Amino acid sequence: MDARCKTCFTNNYDKLLKKNPLSGCEALAFCGFFNRLLDSHESNSSPEIQRALHHKLRELNGVVDPFYKEKQQSNRIAYKLYGEWKPKVLASDDPFNLALRLAIAGNIMDYGVDHVFDVQKTIKEAIHADFEIDHSSLLKQRIKDAKSILYLGDNAGEIVFDKLFIETIKHPNVTFAVKDGPILNDVTTHDAQDIGMYEVAEVISNGYDASSTLLEKCSNEFLDVYHSADLIISKGMGNLEGLINEKDPRIFFLFMVKCDVIAEKIQAPKGSFAVFNHN
């Protein structure tokens, strides 16, 4: 974990504890756990640390899904935009490109990075921006060639734009993977049901409740699908953190660069958009 991640964790859990306050003794217990974890696990990944903090907070306050209301609101906001943008995608000269850009724009809906975001503004930027890393033409060809596609979901709200993209590519064999339980505002089976993802893809859990896809912790059911997929579409920075070192040419990372650590790792400016593949 990069040292700068500590600042991000501190800011996020300050906000979360204001939203779900603990008693004096509980707050002291959590702060002690927080400091020990971040000071003694320098080699652990950010998603693993996030998971440990989430579990500890749940143990102390009993709140299983601290972002439940935000996830519901994100899905409602995104579905209104879905109704606005689906006709535009269908009427577009290049439906694939427009739906892809909307899917990436949806990645801004991330309470793990920022509790305030402007989806409409990000959509406008994504539609007109030059992608900093742009392997979208290769992705389009790989989708045509693939017999099976595994799509790794990221956040609530964003999942609605993923659904629109999956509808647009019209592939007959797409599996959409969600997290096994609540973690930040990442998608679960409940969110997939909420927005009707089952209408366009088979939905499975990855078997683990971290804010990433950590293959060594995923279920055998998920790993069977993962290893047999011809193409893997990975949404968001969390999944990027877990899979970028795999250097698997089947994986296409679709995301917005939202932190300095990732910006440096992939050599793309913060705020930029990317369709990235190890080819």
Residue, then its C-alpha position, 0 to 999 in steps of 0.5 A: m500500500d502506498a503511504r498516500c493511501k493512509t490519507c485517503f483512508t483517514n478522510n473516508y473513515d472520518k466521514l463514515l464515523k460522522k455518519n454512523p457515530l460510535s460510542g466513546c469506547e467503540a470509537l477508541a477501539f476502532c481508532g486503535f485498530f485503524n492505526r495498528l492496521l495501517d502501521s503494521h500492514e505496509s505490504n497489504s493491498s488497499p482493498e484488503i485493508q479496506r475490507a478489514l476496516h469495514h469488518k471491524l466497523r460492522e463488528l462495533n456498530g452492527v451496520v452491515d451496509p453503511f452505504y445502503k442509502e447512497k447505493q439506492q440513491s445512485n441507482r435511482i439517479a443512474y436510472k433516470l440518466y439511463g432513460e435519457w441516454k438509451p435513445k441517444v445510444l440507439a440513434s447514435d452513429d456509433p452506439f458502441n463508442l457512446a455506450l462505452r463512454l457512458a459506462i466509463a463516466g459512470n465510474i465517477m459514482d464512487y463513495g470510496v473515493d469522494h462523497v460528492f460527485d457530478v455525474q452529468k458533468t462527468i458524462k459531458e467530459a467523457i463523451h468529448a474527451d480523448f481517452e488518455i489510454d485508448h484500446s477501445s478499437l481492440l476491445k470492440q474487436r475482441i468482443k466480436d471474437a469472444k465466445s464468453i465475456l466476464y464483466l467485473g462490476d464496480n459501483a452502484g449507480e455505475i452498474v446501470f451504465d454497465k447494463l446499457f453497455i452490455e445491451t449495446i454490445k448484444h453479446p449472447n454470453v455475458t456473465f456479470a460478477v458482483k462482490d459477495g457482500p457489502i463493501l463501500n458502495d460496490v455492487t452486490t447481488h441486491d444491486a444487480q436485482d435492483i437495476g435488472m442486470y439479470e435481464v442482460a447477463e448471468v449474475i454471479s458473486n466473486g465469493y469475496d467482499a473486498s473492494s476489488t477482485l482478488l483472485e487468491k480469495c475468490s470462490n471456485e465457482f467464480l474462478d471457473v468462469y474467470h479462467s474460461a472467459d475469452l474476454i474480461i471487462s474490468k470496471g473501476m480502480g478497485n478491480l484494477e488494483g487487484l488485477i493489473n499485475e496479472k498482465d492478462p491480455r484478456i482483461f480490458f480495464l475501463f475506468m476514470v483515474k481518480c487518485d494520484v497513486i493510480a495516475e502514477k502507476i499507469q502514467a495517466p493524469k488524474g481525472s482522465f479516462a482509460v480503456f487499458n489492455h496489456n496487449 
